[in-house]
Amino acid sequence: MADTVGVRVESYDVEIGYREMSVDVTAVEAVVTMGVEYMPLLGNTIRISAAFEDMDGDATAVDDVTIVLYGRDRNVVEEISEGIESGETGSYYYDYTLPDEPTIYYYEVQGKLAGNTLLGREIIRLDWVSNA
């Protein structure tokens, strides 16, 4: 004897509504070229520099330029927003005296373009000279 399964089919009318939404997505394409000038010896003054360019390679001025210095474990050691000099269009630099102890290991330069934050991050390779 075969088992039979009863299936009950019901029909429902469901109204699904939607709301039109508009989302403005802005993509900012830029390049941040960074560098450290002068020998990064403990206690020496170095020049941290950054140049902001669009994807066509044209220099681009940015707002609110900030330099952030990080320690070995990537904790913020210092944040600098005043005294950063502007050279040519899109080019910025800051003269920073390294501490006598090796505490600064990374640096970041950031700025705003059209309300978007652009940043570059690099390692500072610390050197020291032995008296031996």
C-alpha positions in Angstrom: 0.0 0.0 0.0 1.5 3.3 -1.0 1.6 6.3 1.3 0.1 9.5 0.0 0.9 13.0 1.0 -1.7 15.6 0.9 -0.6 19.1 -0.3 -2.7 22.1 0.3 -2.0 25.0 -2.0 -3.1 28.5 -1.0 -2.8 31.7 -3.0 -1.9 35.0 -1.4 -1.8 38.4 -2.9 1.3 40.3 -1.6 2.0 43.9 -2.4 5.7 44.7 -2.2 6.6 48.3 -2.1 9.9 50.0 -2.6 11.4 53.4 -2.1 13.6 55.0 -4.7 17.0 56.0 -3.3 19.8 57.9 -4.9 23.3 57.4 -3.6 26.1 59.7 -4.8 29.4 57.8 -4.9 32.5 59.8 -5.5 35.8 58.2 -6.3 38.9 60.3 -5.8 41.9 58.9 -7.5 45.2 60.3 -6.4 48.8 59.4 -5.7 50.8 60.4 -2.6 54.6 60.4 -3.1 56.5 60.5 0.1 60.0 60.8 1.3 62.5 61.5 4.1 65.4 63.8 3.3 68.6 63.9 5.3 70.1 61.0 7.2 67.6 59.7 9.8 70.1 59.4 12.7 68.8 59.5 16.2 68.6 63.2 17.3 69.0 64.5 13.8 66.5 66.7 12.0 64.9 65.2 8.9 62.5 66.6 6.3 59.3 64.7 5.8 57.8 65.5 2.4 54.8 64.5 0.5 53.5 65.4 -3.0 49.9 64.8 -3.9 49.0 64.1 -7.6 45.9 63.0 -9.5 45.9 59.9 -11.6 47.1 61.9 -14.6 50.2 62.9 -12.7 49.2 66.6 -12.2 50.1 68.1 -8.9 47.0 68.6 -6.7 46.7 70.9 -3.7 44.9 69.4 -0.7 43.4 70.8 2.5 44.1 70.0 6.2 47.5 68.4 5.8 48.5 66.4 8.8 51.5 64.3 9.7 51.1 61.4 12.1 54.1 59.6 13.6 53.8 56.1 14.9 55.8 54.0 17.3 57.0 50.4 16.9 53.6 48.9 17.9 51.8 51.4 15.6 50.6 53.6 18.4 50.4 57.3 17.7 53.4 59.1 19.1 52.7 62.5 17.7 50.3 64.2 15.4 51.4 67.4 13.6 49.0 69.8 11.8 50.7 73.2 12.3 54.0 74.3 10.8 53.7 72.1 7.7 55.2 74.1 4.8 53.8 74.2 1.3 56.2 74.2 -1.7 55.0 73.9 -5.2 51.3 73.0 -5.8 50.5 69.8 -4.0 53.9 69.6 -2.3 54.3 69.8 1.5 57.1 69.3 3.9 58.0 69.5 7.6 61.3 69.5 9.4 61.2 67.1 12.3 63.9 66.4 14.9 64.0 62.7 15.8 64.2 61.8 19.4 67.4 60.5 21.0 65.7 57.2 21.6 64.4 55.0 18.7 60.6 55.6 19.2 59.5 56.8 15.8 59.2 54.0 13.2 56.4 55.0 10.8 55.0 58.2 9.4 51.8 59.1 7.6 51.0 62.3 5.6 47.3 62.9 4.9 45.2 65.7 3.3 41.7 66.2 2.1 40.6 66.6 -1.5 36.9 67.2 -2.3 36.1 66.1 1.3 37.9 62.8 1.0 41.0 61.9 3.0 44.1 60.9 1.0 47.1 59.4 2.8 50.4 57.8 2.4 52.3 55.8 5.0 56.0 54.9 5.1 58.6 53.4 7.4 61.4 55.6 8.8 64.6 53.6 8.7 66.5 54.8 11.8 70.3 54.7 11.7 72.8 55.2 14.4 76.4 55.8 14.6 78.6 53.9 17.0 81.5 55.6 18.9 83.5 52.5 18.7 
